[in-house]
Protein backbone atom coordinates (compact mmCIF):
# COMPACT_ATOMS: atom_id res chain seq x y z
CA UNK A 1 0.00 0.00 0.00
CA UNK A 2 1.43 3.41 -0.92
CA UNK A 3 2.01 5.97 1.80
CA UNK A 4 -0.64 8.70 1.76
CA UNK A 5 0.03 12.40 2.25
CA UNK A 6 -2.04 12.27 5.43
CA UNK A 7 -0.01 9.34 6.80
CA UNK A 8 3.27 11.03 5.89
CA UNK A 9 2.40 14.26 7.72
CA UNK A 10 -0.30 14.18 10.33
CA UNK A 11 0.83 11.48 12.80
CA UNK A 12 4.32 12.98 13.01
CA UNK A 13 2.94 16.48 13.47
CA UNK A 14 0.57 15.26 16.16
CA UNK A 15 3.45 13.54 17.94
CA UNK A 16 5.87 16.49 17.87
CA UNK A 17 3.32 19.27 18.36
CA UNK A 18 1.82 17.20 21.18
CA UNK A 19 5.23 16.98 22.80
CA UNK A 20 5.74 20.74 22.34
CA UNK A 21 2.40 21.27 24.06
CA UNK A 22 3.58 19.19 27.04
CA UNK A 23 6.86 21.13 27.09
CA UNK A 24 4.83 24.26 27.78
CA UNK A 25 3.29 22.60 30.86
CA UNK A 26 6.75 21.53 32.01
CA UNK A 27 8.02 25.09 31.48
CA UNK A 28 5.14 26.44 33.58
CA UNK A 29 5.97 23.97 36.38
CA UNK A 30 9.65 24.92 36.17
CA UNK A 31 8.82 28.61 36.58
CA UNK A 32 6.59 27.93 39.59
CA UNK A 33 9.12 25.63 41.27
CA UNK A 34 12.05 28.01 40.78
CA UNK A 35 10.37 31.39 41.17
CA UNK A 36 11.11 32.35 37.59
CA UNK A 37 8.90 34.73 35.64
CA UNK A 38 7.20 32.90 32.77
CA UNK A 39 8.23 35.76 30.51
CA UNK A 40 11.87 34.68 30.98
CA UNK A 41 11.03 31.49 29.09
CA UNK A 42 8.47 32.93 26.68
CA UNK A 43 10.99 35.54 25.53
CA UNK A 44 14.07 33.27 25.63
CA UNK A 45 16.36 33.34 22.58
CA UNK A 46 19.44 31.33 21.71
CA UNK A 47 21.06 34.46 20.28
CA UNK A 48 19.90 38.07 20.02
CA UNK A 49 18.95 37.96 16.32
CA UNK A 50 16.91 34.75 16.64
CA UNK A 51 13.19 34.57 17.30
CA UNK A 52 12.09 33.76 20.90
CA UNK A 53 10.47 30.64 22.34
CA UNK A 54 7.01 32.12 21.74
CA UNK A 55 7.74 32.45 18.02
CA UNK A 56 9.02 28.87 17.84
CA UNK A 57 5.80 27.55 19.34
CA UNK A 58 3.63 29.79 17.14
CA UNK A 59 5.54 28.53 14.11
CA UNK A 60 4.62 24.92 14.86
CA UNK A 61 1.02 26.03 14.28
CA UNK A 62 1.82 28.22 11.26
CA UNK A 63 3.67 25.43 9.45
CA UNK A 64 1.06 22.74 10.16
CA UNK A 65 -2.46 24.12 10.49
CA UNK A 66 -1.59 27.31 8.61
CA UNK A 67 0.09 25.35 5.83
CA UNK A 68 -2.94 23.12 5.35
CA UNK A 69 -5.24 26.12 5.32
CA UNK A 70 -2.91 27.72 2.76
CA UNK A 71 -3.06 24.64 0.55
CA UNK A 72 -6.85 24.68 0.77
CA UNK A 73 -6.84 28.20 -0.66
CA UNK A 74 -3.85 27.77 -2.98
CA UNK A 75 -1.85 30.50 -1.22
CA UNK A 76 0.43 30.44 1.81
CA UNK A 77 1.47 33.72 3.38
CA UNK A 78 3.28 33.23 6.71
CA UNK A 79 1.53 34.65 9.76
CA UNK A 80 3.67 37.67 10.66
CA UNK A 81 1.64 38.66 13.72
CA UNK A 82 3.18 38.81 17.18
CA UNK A 83 3.28 35.41 18.87
CA UNK A 84 1.24 34.77 22.00
CA UNK A 85 2.89 36.41 25.01
CA UNK A 86 2.12 33.89 27.77
CA UNK A 87 2.59 30.19 28.32
CA UNK A 88 -1.18 29.82 28.68
CA UNK A 89 -1.78 31.52 25.32
CA UNK A 90 0.91 29.39 23.67
CA UNK A 91 -0.69 26.25 25.11
CA UNK A 92 -4.08 27.34 23.77
CA UNK A 93 -2.57 27.89 20.32
CA UNK A 94 -1.20 24.37 20.23
CA UNK A 95 -4.43 22.93 21.64
CA UNK A 96 -6.21 24.53 18.67
CA UNK A 97 -3.59 23.10 16.31
CA UNK A 98 -3.91 19.60 17.71
CA UNK A 99 -7.72 19.71 17.52
CA UNK A 100 -7.48 20.89 13.90
CA UNK A 101 -5.08 18.07 12.99
CA UNK A 102 -7.26 15.45 14.71
CA UNK A 103 -10.33 16.64 12.80
CA UNK A 104 -8.69 16.53 9.35
CA UNK A 105 -10.29 14.22 6.86
CA UNK A 106 -7.52 12.03 5.43
CA UNK A 107 -9.29 11.96 2.06
CA UNK A 108 -9.29 15.75 1.89
CA UNK A 109 -5.58 15.96 2.63
CA UNK A 110 -4.80 13.26 0.11
CA UNK A 111 -6.89 15.10 -2.51
CA UNK A 112 -4.35 17.96 -2.36
CA UNK A 113 -1.75 15.93 -4.30
CA UNK A 114 -0.93 17.78 -7.51
CA UNK A 115 -2.71 20.97 -6.45
CA UNK A 116 -0.85 24.23 -7.06
CA UNK A 117 0.23 26.43 -4.16
CA UNK A 118 1.87 29.84 -4.21
CA UNK A 119 4.03 30.86 -1.23
CA UNK A 120 4.61 34.60 -0.92
CA UNK A 121 6.17 37.00 1.52
CA UNK A 122 5.29 40.53 0.51
CA UNK A 123 5.78 41.49 -3.12
CA UNK A 124 9.43 40.43 -3.40
CA UNK A 125 9.28 36.71 -2.60
CA UNK A 126 7.18 34.18 -4.49
CA UNK A 127 7.62 30.44 -4.92
CA UNK A 128 5.31 28.02 -6.69
CA UNK A 129 4.88 24.49 -5.34
CA UNK A 130 2.66 21.50 -5.66
CA UNK A 131 0.78 20.98 -2.43
CA UNK A 132 2.68 17.80 -1.57
CA UNK A 133 6.08 19.38 -2.25
CA UNK A 134 5.19 22.37 -0.11
CA UNK A 135 3.84 20.29 2.77
CA UNK A 136 6.60 17.65 2.72
CA UNK A 137 9.55 19.80 1.64
CA UNK A 138 8.86 23.10 3.37
CA UNK A 139 6.19 22.84 6.06
CA UNK A 140 7.19 19.53 7.60
CA UNK A 141 10.87 20.49 8.08
CA UNK A 142 9.75 23.80 9.58
CA UNK A 143 7.49 22.10 12.14
CA UNK A 144 10.40 19.96 13.31
CA UNK A 145 12.88 22.86 13.23
CA UNK A 146 10.72 25.12 15.38
CA UNK A 147 9.78 22.33 17.82
CA UNK A 148 13.46 21.42 18.20
CA UNK A 149 14.40 25.06 18.74
CA UNK A 150 11.68 25.45 21.40
CA UNK A 151 13.04 22.34 23.14
CA UNK A 152 16.62 23.69 22.97
CA UNK A 153 15.55 27.04 24.44
CA UNK A 154 13.95 25.35 27.44
CA UNK A 155 17.02 23.16 27.96
CA UNK A 156 19.24 26.25 27.78
CA UNK A 157 17.07 27.87 30.47
CA UNK A 158 17.51 24.87 32.79
CA UNK A 159 14.16 23.14 32.34
CA UNK A 160 14.63 19.47 33.22
CA UNK A 161 13.65 17.83 29.93
CA UNK A 162 15.31 15.24 27.75
CA UNK A 163 15.01 13.56 24.39
CA UNK A 164 12.00 11.52 25.47
CA UNK A 165 10.17 14.78 26.24
CA UNK A 166 10.91 16.00 22.71
CA UNK A 167 9.84 12.74 21.07
CA UNK A 168 6.56 12.59 23.02
CA UNK A 169 4.17 9.70 22.50
CA UNK A 170 5.95 7.29 20.18
CA UNK A 171 3.83 5.53 17.54
CA UNK A 172 4.71 2.06 18.78
CA UNK A 173 2.90 -1.07 17.69
CA UNK A 174 2.04 -2.08 21.23
CA UNK A 175 2.39 -0.57 24.69
CA UNK A 176 2.73 -3.97 26.38
CA UNK A 177 6.09 -4.50 28.08
C-alpha positions as CSV (number, residue, x, y, z in Angstrom):
1,X,0.0,0.0,0.0
2,X,1.4,3.4,-0.9
3,X,2.0,6.0,1.8
4,X,-0.6,8.7,1.8
5,X,0.0,12.4,2.3
6,X,-2.0,12.3,5.4
7,X,0.0,9.3,6.8
8,X,3.3,11.0,5.9
9,X,2.4,14.3,7.7
10,X,-0.3,14.2,10.3
11,X,0.8,11.5,12.8
12,X,4.3,13.0,13.0
13,X,2.9,16.5,13.5
14,X,0.6,15.3,16.2
15,X,3.5,13.5,17.9
16,X,5.9,16.5,17.9
17,X,3.3,19.3,18.4
18,X,1.8,17.2,21.2
19,X,5.2,17.0,22.8
20,X,5.7,20.7,22.3
21,X,2.4,21.3,24.1
22,X,3.6,19.2,27.0
23,X,6.9,21.1,27.1
24,X,4.8,24.3,27.8
25,X,3.3,22.6,30.9
26,X,6.8,21.5,32.0
27,X,8.0,25.1,31.5
28,X,5.1,26.4,33.6
29,X,6.0,24.0,36.4
30,X,9.6,24.9,36.2
31,X,8.8,28.6,36.6
32,X,6.6,27.9,39.6
33,X,9.1,25.6,41.3
34,X,12.1,28.0,40.8
35,X,10.4,31.4,41.2
36,X,11.1,32.3,37.6
37,X,8.9,34.7,35.6
38,X,7.2,32.9,32.8
39,X,8.2,35.8,30.5
40,X,11.9,34.7,31.0
41,X,11.0,31.5,29.1
42,X,8.5,32.9,26.7
43,X,11.0,35.5,25.5
44,X,14.1,33.3,25.6
45,X,16.4,33.3,22.6
46,X,19.4,31.3,21.7
47,X,21.1,34.5,20.3
48,X,19.9,38.1,20.0
49,X,19.0,38.0,16.3
50,X,16.9,34.7,16.6
51,X,13.2,34.6,17.3
52,X,12.1,33.8,20.9
53,X,10.5,30.6,22.3
54,X,7.0,32.1,21.7
55,X,7.7,32.5,18.0
56,X,9.0,28.9,17.8
57,X,5.8,27.5,19.3
58,X,3.6,29.8,17.1
59,X,5.5,28.5,14.1
60,X,4.6,24.9,14.9
61,X,1.0,26.0,14.3
62,X,1.8,28.2,11.3
63,X,3.7,25.4,9.4
64,X,1.1,22.7,10.2
65,X,-2.5,24.1,10.5
66,X,-1.6,27.3,8.6
67,X,0.1,25.4,5.8
68,X,-2.9,23.1,5.3
69,X,-5.2,26.1,5.3
70,X,-2.9,27.7,2.8
71,X,-3.1,24.6,0.5
72,X,-6.8,24.7,0.8
73,X,-6.8,28.2,-0.7
74,X,-3.8,27.8,-3.0
75,X,-1.8,30.5,-1.2
76,X,0.4,30.4,1.8
77,X,1.5,33.7,3.4
78,X,3.3,33.2,6.7
79,X,1.5,34.6,9.8
80,X,3.7,37.7,10.7
81,X,1.6,38.7,13.7
82,X,3.2,38.8,17.2
83,X,3.3,35.4,18.9
84,X,1.2,34.8,22.0
85,X,2.9,36.4,25.0
86,X,2.1,33.9,27.8
87,X,2.6,30.2,28.3
88,X,-1.2,29.8,28.7
89,X,-1.8,31.5,25.3
90,X,0.9,29.4,23.7
91,X,-0.7,26.2,25.1
92,X,-4.1,27.3,23.8
93,X,-2.6,27.9,20.3
94,X,-1.2,24.4,20.2
95,X,-4.4,22.9,21.6
96,X,-6.2,24.5,18.7
97,X,-3.6,23.1,16.3
98,X,-3.9,19.6,17.7
99,X,-7.7,19.7,17.5
100,X,-7.5,20.9,13.9
101,X,-5.1,18.1,13.0
102,X,-7.3,15.4,14.7
103,X,-10.3,16.6,12.8
104,X,-8.7,16.5,9.4
105,X,-10.3,14.2,6.9
106,X,-7.5,12.0,5.4
107,X,-9.3,12.0,2.1
108,X,-9.3,15.8,1.9
109,X,-5.6,16.0,2.6
110,X,-4.8,13.3,0.1
111,X,-6.9,15.1,-2.5
112,X,-4.3,18.0,-2.4
113,X,-1.7,15.9,-4.3
114,X,-0.9,17.8,-7.5
115,X,-2.7,21.0,-6.5
116,X,-0.8,24.2,-7.1
117,X,0.2,26.4,-4.2
118,X,1.9,29.8,-4.2
119,X,4.0,30.9,-1.2
120,X,4.6,34.6,-0.9
121,X,6.2,37.0,1.5
122,X,5.3,40.5,0.5
123,X,5.8,41.5,-3.1
124,X,9.4,40.4,-3.4
125,X,9.3,36.7,-2.6
126,X,7.2,34.2,-4.5
127,X,7.6,30.4,-4.9
128,X,5.3,28.0,-6.7
129,X,4.9,24.5,-5.3
130,X,2.7,21.5,-5.7
131,X,0.8,21.0,-2.4
132,X,2.7,17.8,-1.6
133,X,6.1,19.4,-2.3
134,X,5.2,22.4,-0.1
135,X,3.8,20.3,2.8
136,X,6.6,17.7,2.7
137,X,9.5,19.8,1.6
138,X,8.9,23.1,3.4
139,X,6.2,22.8,6.1
140,X,7.2,19.5,7.6
141,X,10.9,20.5,8.1
142,X,9.8,23.8,9.6
143,X,7.5,22.1,12.1
144,X,10.4,20.0,13.3
145,X,12.9,22.9,13.2
146,X,10.7,25.1,15.4
147,X,9.8,22.3,17.8
148,X,13.5,21.4,18.2
149,X,14.4,25.1,18.7
150,X,11.7,25.5,21.4
151,X,13.0,22.3,23.1
152,X,16.6,23.7,23.0
153,X,15.5,27.0,24.4
154,X,13.9,25.4,27.4
155,X,17.0,23.2,28.0
156,X,19.2,26.2,27.8
157,X,17.1,27.9,30.5
158,X,17.5,24.9,32.8
159,X,14.2,23.1,32.3
160,X,14.6,19.5,33.2
161,X,13.7,17.8,29.9
162,X,15.3,15.2,27.8
163,X,15.0,13.6,24.4
164,X,12.0,11.5,25.5
165,X,10.2,14.8,26.2
166,X,10.9,16.0,22.7
167,X,9.8,12.7,21.1
168,X,6.6,12.6,23.0
169,X,4.2,9.7,22.5
170,X,5.9,7.3,20.2
171,X,3.8,5.5,17.5
172,X,4.7,2.1,18.8
173,X,2.9,-1.1,17.7
174,X,2.0,-2.1,21.2
175,X,2.4,-0.6,24.7
176,X,2.7,-4.0,26.4
177,X,6.1,-4.5,28.1
